[in-house]
Amino acid sequence: MSRAPKSSSETASSSETAGPAGAAQAGAEAFDARLGRLEAIVQEMEDGGLGLEATLERYKEGVALLAGCRQVLDGYRKQVEELTRGAEAALRPYEDDPDV
């Protein structure tokens, strides 16, 4: 049972990225790496050349990757919601705005 080696983005520690921009970039790289591996697993399983045990191992790995992707996407969703709330607040007219 062979597994693909972890990419550098999967093995990088969070201390190697600085600030929110670095964390977002690391999150995007980790997501892209997970999604790429998940796609490769699906292709391997669809090709049908794996034995039962190898298929089960790939399936387990895929489930874990999917959970990680969902977690990253949930974090991005929350960021978008926060940014949207901030933008909506910035667009509200001032209380004493004569143009309203």
N, C-alpha and C positions, 0 to 999 in steps of 0.2 A: 504494500500500500504506500504509494508515493504521494507526497503533498508538495505543493509549490512552496518555495521558500518565501518567507515574509518579506514584503517590500520595505524599503528604508522608511517610508512614511508610517508603516505599521510598527516598526521597532523604535522609531524616534521617541524620545521622552518629551513630555510637555515643557520641560525647562529649556529645550532647544528653540522653541518659538517664543518670540517676545510680543506681548501685548495682544489686543483683540484681533488685529489684522493678521498676525502670525498664527493665532489660534484658529481663525476662520480659514486661512489657507491650509493649515494642517488638517483641519476637519474636512475640507473639500478634497484634499489629496487622499485622506483615509477613506472617504466615501467612494471616490473614484476607484481606488485600489480594491475595495471590498466589492463594489459593483462589477468590476472587471473579472475578479475571481469568481463571483457568483455566476456570471455569464459563461465563464469557462466550464464551471461545474455542470451547468445545465446542458451545455453542448456535449460534454463527455457522457452524461447520462442519456441524452437523446440518441447519441451514436450507438449505444447499446453494447459496446465492447467490454464493459466492466463486469466483473463477477458480482455475486450477491453481496459479499462483505465489503468490497470496494465501493459499490453503489451505496450501501448503507452509510459508510464513512463519509462519502461525498455529500450525501443527504444531510447528515448531522452538521457537517461543515457549512453547508448552504443555509441551514436553519439559523446557525449562529451568525453568519454573515448578514442574513436578512434582518435579524434582530438589531445588529449594529447599524445597518443602513437606516432602519426605521428610527433608531435613537438619534442619529445625526440629522435626519430630516425633521424630526420633531423639534430639535434645537433650532434649526433654521426657521421653521414655522413660527416659533416663539419670537425669534429675532424680527421677523417680518411684521408680526403683530405689534411688537413694541415700537418699531419704526413707523408703522402706520398710525398708531395712536399719537406719537409725537408729531407727525406731519399734520394730522387732523387738528391737533391742538394749536399748532402754529398757524393754521389757516383760518381759525376763528377770528372774527372781527373783535376789536377792542370794545369794551362796554360803552364808552362814550364816543364811538366813531361816528362822525356826522354823515358819512357816506352810506350808512346802512339804513 
